[in-house]
Amino acid sequence: MALEWEYEISFRINGERIVCGCDEAGRGPLAGPVVAAAVILPDGLYIEGLDDSKKLSEKKREKLYDVIRESCVDCAVGHASVYEIEKYNILNASMLAMNRAVSKLRVRPECVLADGNVTRGFDVRAVPVIKGDALCPSIAAASVLAKVTRDRLLDEIELLYPGYGLGKHKGYGTKAHREALLAMGATPTHRPSFLKKILGGEK
C-alpha cells in the first residue's frame, strides 16, 4: 500500500510550502552513532515500495536509497557521536542529529515533520508525527536514508573493531554481540550507559 500525501499537503495548504521529513536510525543499539536524515520530496512524488525502513529488506533499502537521492528536492544527513549520546542521553543526541541534518539542507524548509513525539532545537517550525515513517512519504524517505547511511557506517566501524560482528547486527544487542562483549570487553564505539546490564560496572 502506497504512503499517502495528506499529511504533508495539510501543511502546504496552510502556507508552509517547503515541508521536510526527518527521521533517525540507531537509538537502540549498544554501539555506534545515531544518524538522522532530512528529506524534501517533490509534491506528490510516488516512489514505489517506499515505507518505514524497518519494514524493508536491506536490498530494498539500498535500492530506495538511490531513488530517493536522485528524485528528492534536497536531502542531508547528520550524526551524533557516542560521546554525545553519553553526554546528552540518546533522546537529546537524536534531536541533535536531526537538527544537524536539517541545517545541512541547501533548500531551507518552512516546516519539519519529525518522526516520534518530541521535537527540540529546530530553527523552523517542527511538528512531531508519531509513527510518521509509516504515514508520511518524506519521513519514510528520511528513515531509509538514515538507516542505510548508518548501516554503511557500521560496516566501516567493523573494520576498526573486528570480532564483534558490528557489520552484521549493526550494533544491536544480539546474543552474539553480548557474548563478544563479555569475552572481549567494550570498544570506544560502544555506549557505556547501554552496557551496564551486560558488563555491570565495566566500561
Backbone bond lengths (Angstrom), bond angles and torsions (degrees), N, CA, C in turn:
res aa  C-N    CA-C-N  psi(-1)  N-CA   C-N-CA  omega(-1)  CA-C   N-CA-C  phi
1 M - - - 1.468 - - 1.532 109.83 -
2 A 1.314 117.19 128.63 1.455 121.78 -177.15 1.526 110.62 -73.53
3 L 1.338 116.02 143.71 1.456 120.42 174.36 1.523 108.97 -68.51
4 E 1.318 115.74 144.01 1.460 120.88 -177.88 1.529 110.74 -95.89
5 W 1.338 115.70 159.76 1.455 121.38 -175.63 1.526 113.39 -100.15
6 E 1.349 117.55 4.02 1.457 119.51 -172.78 1.526 113.13 -56.58
7 Y 1.319 116.71 -39.46 1.464 119.57 -176.10 1.522 111.11 -64.50
8 E 1.336 116.81 -50.38 1.458 119.67 178.53 1.522 111.73 -62.67
9 I 1.329 116.12 -40.16 1.465 120.77 -178.44 1.518 110.85 -62.01
10 S 1.335 117.24 -36.83 1.465 120.02 -178.26 1.523 111.48 -60.73
11 F 1.330 117.55 -32.86 1.460 120.04 177.94 1.520 110.82 -77.84
12 R 1.312 117.17 -36.55 1.462 120.12 179.18 1.527 110.75 -66.30
13 I 1.318 117.33 -34.48 1.463 121.12 177.75 1.529 110.02 -62.48
14 N 1.330 116.09 -33.77 1.466 120.66 -179.73 1.528 112.63 -81.24
15 G 1.317 117.03 6.40 1.458 120.37 173.98 1.510 115.31 103.41
16 E 1.322 117.99 -5.47 1.464 121.02 178.14 1.524 108.06 -92.05
17 R 1.321 115.07 88.25 1.460 120.69 -169.48 1.524 112.53 -72.57
18 I 1.312 117.54 -35.89 1.462 120.75 -176.39 1.527 108.45 -101.03
19 V 1.316 115.55 101.97 1.459 121.51 -177.08 1.528 109.42 -109.00
20 C 1.300 114.82 130.58 1.466 121.37 -177.37 1.523 110.21 -112.20
21 G 1.317 117.05 136.57 1.455 121.73 173.04 1.515 109.49 -96.85
22 C 1.334 116.41 142.59 1.461 120.03 -177.96 1.522 110.16 -139.53
23 D 1.324 116.80 137.96 1.458 121.56 178.44 1.521 108.68 -153.40
24 E 1.335 115.41 162.66 1.458 120.38 -179.94 1.521 111.18 -123.87
25 A 1.314 114.72 165.78 1.464 121.97 174.79 1.517 107.95 -137.50
26 G 1.323 116.13 136.35 1.453 119.48 174.30 1.507 116.34 104.23
27 R 1.327 118.33 26.94 1.464 119.04 176.74 1.532 111.40 -75.10
28 G 1.320 117.15 -32.44 1.453 120.19 -172.75 1.521 117.92 -91.30
29 P 1.327 120.58 -22.21 1.463 121.27 -175.02 1.520 114.15 -62.02
30 L 1.325 114.94 162.15 1.460 122.08 177.27 1.520 112.02 -85.83
31 A 1.309 116.36 -13.24 1.466 120.27 -174.43 1.521 111.00 -143.79
32 G 1.320 114.89 157.48 1.452 120.98 175.01 1.517 113.19 88.57
33 P 1.330 116.43 165.93 1.460 121.84 -179.85 1.521 111.75 -75.81
34 V 1.319 115.68 170.33 1.456 120.73 167.86 1.528 105.79 -99.25
35 V 1.315 116.59 137.95 1.466 122.46 -174.96 1.521 109.61 -122.77
36 A 1.316 116.80 135.35 1.460 121.49 178.17 1.521 109.95 -123.79
37 A 1.320 115.60 155.16 1.463 121.20 176.00 1.514 109.58 -132.94
38 A 1.312 115.83 149.37 1.459 123.17 175.20 1.520 107.62 -124.02
39 V 1.334 116.89 133.80 1.463 121.09 -175.75 1.520 110.56 -136.75
40 I 1.318 115.54 132.61 1.461 122.14 170.45 1.523 107.25 -111.83
41 L 1.324 116.69 118.05 1.466 121.24 179.93 1.525 110.56 -101.98
42 P 1.329 118.14 151.70 1.456 120.45 172.30 1.524 110.37 -60.74
43 D 1.319 116.83 147.27 1.462 121.03 -179.41 1.524 111.36 -52.66
44 G 1.323 116.26 127.08 1.453 121.69 172.53 1.508 116.13 71.66
45 L 1.321 118.07 9.49 1.465 119.95 -178.79 1.526 110.69 -61.46
46 Y 1.322 116.52 130.25 1.459 121.07 175.68 1.518 108.55 -103.25
47 I 1.309 116.00 122.04 1.458 121.61 176.37 1.520 107.35 -113.25
48 E 1.294 117.32 113.04 1.463 121.70 -176.34 1.524 111.21 -60.64
49 G 1.320 115.27 129.05 1.455 121.09 176.60 1.511 115.08 85.76
50 L 1.338 118.12 -2.61 1.462 120.42 -177.83 1.526 110.31 -66.07
51 D 1.325 115.85 132.10 1.465 121.76 -179.12 1.527 107.95 -161.83
52 D 1.305 115.19 175.90 1.460 121.53 171.85 1.525 108.31 -50.68
53 S 1.325 117.11 128.31 1.469 120.98 -174.50 1.523 112.90 -57.96
54 K 1.337 116.31 -29.15 1.475 119.57 -178.63 1.529 111.72 -68.46
55 K 1.320 117.13 -18.50 1.453 121.04 -179.17 1.527 112.36 -92.50
56 L 1.321 116.38 -2.70 1.459 121.21 -174.42 1.518 111.60 -107.80
57 S 1.317 115.70 150.26 1.463 119.98 174.73 1.521 109.17 -74.35
58 E 1.326 116.10 162.08 1.457 120.42 178.71 1.525 111.38 -58.16
59 K 1.322 116.34 -40.64 1.466 120.84 -179.99 1.521 111.14 -61.85
60 K 1.341 116.84 -43.84 1.462 120.42 179.92 1.520 111.20 -67.68
61 R 1.336 117.09 -38.69 1.467 119.68 178.42 1.523 110.88 -63.11
62 E 1.322 116.49 -42.32 1.460 119.99 -179.88 1.527 111.39 -62.47
63 K 1.317 115.97 -40.00 1.467 120.20 178.59 1.521 111.11 -66.89
64 L 1.342 116.14 -44.26 1.459 120.48 -179.74 1.520 111.42 -66.67
65 Y 1.316 116.48 -32.76 1.461 120.64 178.73 1.531 110.63 -53.86
66 D 1.321 115.93 -48.57 1.470 120.28 -179.72 1.523 111.44 -66.76
67 V 1.327 117.06 -41.05 1.471 120.61 -179.37 1.523 110.33 -63.53
68 I 1.323 116.95 -44.42 1.466 121.26 -179.15 1.520 110.82 -62.24
69 R 1.316 116.78 -47.17 1.462 119.91 -178.36 1.525 111.99 -64.51
70 E 1.324 116.62 -33.17 1.467 120.52 -179.33 1.525 112.57 -77.60
71 S 1.328 117.54 -28.68 1.465 120.51 -171.79 1.527 114.27 -106.67
72 C 1.325 118.47 -10.00 1.463 119.67 -176.42 1.531 111.19 -76.85
73 V 1.316 115.83 160.44 1.461 121.58 172.66 1.519 109.20 -70.81
74 D 1.337 115.16 -42.27 1.458 120.95 178.08 1.527 108.42 -164.51
75 C 1.318 116.26 155.19 1.460 120.91 176.16 1.521 109.04 -156.09
76 A 1.323 115.77 157.40 1.459 120.79 178.83 1.524 109.01 -158.45
77 V 1.321 115.00 160.74 1.465 121.28 -178.66 1.523 109.52 -127.72
78 G 1.335 116.05 143.55 1.454 121.64 176.75 1.513 110.60 -132.69
79 H 1.341 117.39 152.72 1.458 122.68 -178.84 1.521 110.72 -124.19
80 A 1.311 115.36 156.31 1.462 121.97 164.49 1.521 106.44 -129.60
81 S 1.307 116.32 130.41 1.460 122.50 -171.69 1.523 112.23 -77.03
82 V 1.325 114.69 169.26 1.471 120.18 174.84 1.530 109.65 -59.64
83 Y 1.323 117.21 -40.07 1.462 121.03 177.82 1.527 110.32 -57.85
84 E 1.327 116.74 -44.64 1.469 120.59 -178.89 1.520 111.87 -70.26
85 I 1.333 117.02 -34.37 1.468 120.45 175.41 1.524 109.92 -61.19
86 E 1.331 116.25 -43.16 1.460 120.73 -179.89 1.529 111.72 -70.50
87 K 1.307 117.27 -36.20 1.463 121.34 -176.89 1.525 112.41 -75.48
88 Y 1.339 116.35 -41.91 1.471 120.02 -171.12 1.531 113.61 -106.70
89 N 1.308 118.95 -12.98 1.471 129.31 -171.92 1.532 109.46 84.88
90 I 1.326 115.49 161.54 1.467 119.65 -169.90 1.523 113.13 -67.54
91 L 1.340 117.78 -34.89 1.465 118.94 178.77 1.518 110.82 -64.94
92 N 1.325 116.98 -49.24 1.459 119.79 -179.62 1.525 111.98 -66.38
93 A 1.326 116.80 -34.35 1.466 119.69 176.47 1.531 110.51 -66.25
94 S 1.326 116.60 -37.34 1.464 120.51 177.05 1.524 110.84 -63.25
95 M 1.338 115.97 -42.63 1.464 119.99 176.62 1.522 110.98 -62.69
96 L 1.332 116.31 -39.33 1.458 121.04 178.22 1.526 110.68 -61.61
97 A 1.333 116.96 -44.37 1.463 120.51 178.78 1.525 111.01 -63.88
98 M 1.338 117.20 -40.32 1.467 120.58 178.10 1.524 110.99 -63.41
99 N 1.335 116.19 -45.23 1.458 119.75 178.89 1.517 111.51 -60.79
100 R 1.316 116.72 -40.02 1.469 120.35 178.79 1.524 111.28 -64.75
101 A 1.337 116.24 -39.65 1.463 119.32 178.68 1.526 110.88 -63.42
102 V 1.328 116.70 -47.14 1.468 120.47 -179.42 1.528 110.64 -63.75
103 S 1.320 117.29 -40.03 1.468 120.62 -178.07 1.526 112.58 -66.09
104 K 1.328 117.33 -22.14 1.462 121.15 -179.86 1.526 113.22 -84.37
105 L 1.321 117.75 -9.84 1.457 120.20 179.12 1.520 110.39 -63.68
106 R 1.311 116.25 136.97 1.463 120.59 175.70 1.515 110.57 -76.68
107 V 1.338 116.82 -34.19 1.463 122.77 176.70 1.526 107.67 -92.89
108 R 1.302 117.55 118.09 1.466 120.80 -175.93 1.529 110.52 -76.81
109 P 1.320 118.85 121.58 1.466 120.65 178.29 1.528 111.21 -76.55
110 E 1.313 115.48 153.66 1.467 121.19 175.19 1.525 110.84 -94.87
111 C 1.330 116.19 -15.97 1.460 121.36 178.26 1.522 108.70 -153.91
112 V 1.332 116.11 140.24 1.457 122.00 176.79 1.524 108.73 -112.56
113 L 1.315 116.39 127.03 1.463 121.95 172.52 1.524 106.44 -101.82
114 A 1.324 116.59 112.71 1.461 121.07 -174.49 1.521 110.43 -110.96
115 D 1.312 115.91 133.26 1.461 120.34 178.32 1.530 110.06 -64.35
116 G 1.337 115.71 137.26 1.459 120.12 177.95 1.513 112.33 115.31
117 N 1.331 116.05 -163.27 1.461 120.49 -177.53 1.518 113.25 -120.68
118 V 1.346 116.97 12.45 1.467 121.41 -178.82 1.522 109.46 -138.57
119 T 1.324 116.13 140.15 1.465 121.39 168.22 1.526 108.08 -134.90
120 R 1.328 116.67 135.09 1.459 121.21 -179.21 1.515 110.56 -144.36
121 G 1.315 115.88 140.42 1.454 121.49 166.70 1.519 116.83 84.40
122 F 1.321 119.21 -1.75 1.466 120.33 -178.39 1.525 110.14 -74.34
123 D 1.345 116.71 145.65 1.458 119.87 178.73 1.523 112.11 -95.08
124 V 1.322 115.91 8.74 1.468 121.96 169.86 1.531 106.89 -128.95
125 R 1.312 117.14 168.05 1.454 119.44 -179.42 1.529 109.49 -61.57
126 A 1.316 115.88 130.50 1.461 121.61 -179.20 1.521 109.09 -126.54
127 V 1.323 115.63 132.62 1.462 121.93 -176.55 1.524 109.13 -120.67
128 P 1.327 118.85 122.49 1.465 120.15 176.27 1.524 110.66 -74.87
129 V 1.312 116.34 139.68 1.465 121.59 178.91 1.525 107.80 -127.91
130 I 1.321 116.55 107.63 1.460 120.45 179.63 1.528 109.89 -65.70
131 K 1.323 115.71 129.20 1.466 122.83 -175.41 1.528 111.30 57.55
132 G 1.325 114.74 34.24 1.466 119.78 -177.62 1.515 113.49 -62.87
133 D 1.353 117.12 -27.93 1.465 119.29 -179.92 1.522 112.43 -69.21
134 A 1.335 116.70 -11.64 1.464 120.77 175.73 1.526 111.64 -106.77
135 L 1.347 116.63 0.70 1.461 120.81 -176.06 1.523 113.63 -118.43
136 C 1.331 116.94 -39.52 1.463 121.66 -171.39 1.527 111.37 -113.16
137 P 1.322 117.47 127.08 1.467 119.82 179.86 1.529 113.70 -55.71
138 S 1.326 117.36 -40.75 1.466 118.69 -177.04 1.519 111.72 -69.08
139 I 1.339 117.50 -35.67 1.461 119.84 177.29 1.524 110.08 -71.96
140 A 1.322 117.12 -39.81 1.466 120.27 176.71 1.525 110.39 -60.23
141 A 1.326 116.44 -42.08 1.462 120.44 178.65 1.529 110.23 -62.49
142 A 1.330 116.24 -40.86 1.464 119.95 177.92 1.530 111.37 -64.37
143 S 1.331 115.94 -37.51 1.469 119.25 179.83 1.523 111.14 -63.87
144 V 1.321 116.80 -36.75 1.470 120.94 179.03 1.533 110.40 -68.23
145 L 1.331 116.82 -46.77 1.464 119.32 -179.40 1.523 111.27 -63.05
146 A 1.339 116.75 -40.92 1.463 120.05 -179.92 1.521 111.12 -65.48
147 K 1.318 116.39 -43.91 1.463 120.57 -177.76 1.528 111.50 -65.98
148 V 1.309 117.39 -47.11 1.468 120.63 -178.86 1.524 110.23 -64.60
149 T 1.336 116.73 -42.78 1.465 120.23 179.29 1.519 110.69 -60.74
150 R 1.325 116.76 -45.33 1.462 119.49 -179.02 1.534 111.30 -67.53
151 D 1.324 117.38 -41.42 1.462 119.97 179.03 1.522 111.23 -59.58
152 R 1.326 116.68 -42.49 1.459 120.39 179.00 1.530 110.70 -65.20
153 L 1.319 115.96 -37.17 1.453 119.97 178.48 1.525 111.44 -65.28
154 L 1.351 116.50 -39.35 1.469 119.46 178.40 1.526 111.18 -67.59
155 D 1.336 117.55 -31.23 1.464 120.22 174.29 1.524 110.41 -60.32
156 E 1.340 116.56 -39.30 1.460 120.94 179.27 1.532 111.08 -72.46
157 I 1.325 116.50 -39.21 1.466 120.46 -179.98 1.528 110.69 -64.19
158 E 1.328 116.75 -33.18 1.463 120.35 178.67 1.523 111.26 -58.57
159 L 1.321 116.98 -33.46 1.460 120.42 179.40 1.522 111.31 -66.39
160 L 1.335 116.02 -29.44 1.462 120.77 178.61 1.521 111.79 -79.32
161 Y 1.335 115.59 -32.99 1.465 121.03 -176.61 1.534 109.84 -130.63
162 P 1.318 116.73 73.64 1.470 120.25 -178.75 1.524 111.46 -69.57
163 G 1.305 114.99 158.31 1.453 120.68 175.48 1.512 114.70 99.61
164 Y 1.333 116.91 -12.07 1.464 120.62 -178.92 1.535 112.51 -99.29
165 G 1.322 116.57 -13.77 1.462 119.96 -178.36 1.512 114.08 73.86
166 L 1.344 117.51 25.91 1.458 121.21 -175.15 1.522 112.91 -60.19
167 G 1.323 117.05 -32.69 1.456 119.56 178.78 1.510 112.86 -71.55
168 K 1.323 116.55 -21.63 1.466 120.58 -179.01 1.521 111.78 -88.10
169 H 1.337 116.54 -52.95 1.468 118.93 -176.24 1.524 112.89 -95.96
170 K 1.335 116.98 -2.81 1.464 123.87 176.44 1.528 113.10 59.75
171 G 1.308 116.27 27.40 1.453 120.40 175.29 1.510 115.40 93.87
172 Y 1.325 117.11 -5.01 1.468 119.92 -179.79 1.530 110.43 -72.32
173 G 1.313 115.72 160.28 1.453 121.33 -172.52 1.510 114.94 -82.34
174 T 1.293 117.15 59.16 1.457 121.10 177.68 1.528 109.72 -71.87
175 K 1.316 116.07 167.77 1.467 120.82 178.63 1.525 110.64 -59.55
176 A 1.327 116.15 -44.85 1.467 120.41 -179.46 1.525 110.73 -62.50
177 H 1.318 116.84 -39.26 1.462 120.62 180.00 1.527 110.46 -67.02
178 R 1.306 117.51 -43.96 1.468 120.72 179.34 1.533 111.00 -63.33
179 E 1.324 115.90 -39.96 1.464 119.63 178.88 1.529 110.99 -65.15
180 A 1.321 117.26 -38.70 1.463 121.23 178.12 1.528 110.56 -65.34
181 L 1.317 116.87 -38.84 1.455 120.68 178.02 1.527 111.37 -63.72
182 L 1.321 116.12 -42.29 1.464 120.28 179.34 1.527 111.26 -66.35
183 A 1.327 115.57 -33.21 1.465 119.71 -178.25 1.524 112.93 -81.25
184 M 1.335 117.46 -37.18 1.465 120.43 -172.04 1.521 114.65 -118.58
185 G 1.324 117.08 -10.55 1.452 119.33 -177.92 1.521 112.21 83.58
186 A 1.317 115.28 -179.07 1.464 120.92 -176.57 1.524 111.67 -86.43
187 T 1.316 116.05 157.37 1.458 123.61 175.30 1.530 108.65 -111.08
188 P 1.334 118.15 171.80 1.467 120.05 176.83 1.530 114.07 -62.42
189 T 1.326 118.10 -17.35 1.458 119.60 179.41 1.524 112.17 -89.35
190 H 1.325 117.84 -4.67 1.461 121.05 176.13 1.529 110.70 -83.86
191 R 1.336 115.19 152.42 1.460 122.33 -179.27 1.529 108.90 -96.46
192 P 1.335 118.66 105.39 1.468 120.73 -174.91 1.519 114.49 -52.76
193 S 1.336 117.14 -40.91 1.464 119.35 -177.33 1.519 112.67 -67.93
194 F 1.340 116.41 -17.60 1.464 120.56 179.36 1.528 111.85 -89.27
195 L 1.334 116.34 -8.59 1.470 119.98 -172.73 1.523 114.00 -104.50
196 K 1.323 117.14 2.47 1.468 120.25 -173.35 1.525 112.94 -59.35
197 K 1.323 116.72 -39.36 1.463 119.12 -178.84 1.538 112.02 -72.64
198 I 1.340 115.34 -21.91 1.469 119.29 -178.63 1.519 111.28 -91.97
199 L 1.348 115.48 -46.98 1.464 119.61 -174.10 1.526 113.14 -105.60
200 G 1.313 117.33 -1.83 1.456 119.27 -178.40 1.514 110.45 66.36
201 G 1.308 116.48 -125.21 1.461 120.43 -177.89 1.508 113.45 -84.46
202 E 1.341 118.17 -2.40 1.473 120.03 -178.84 1.520 110.55 -72.49
203 K 1.288 116.65 154.43 1.457 122.73 176.39 1.513 110.32 -112.55
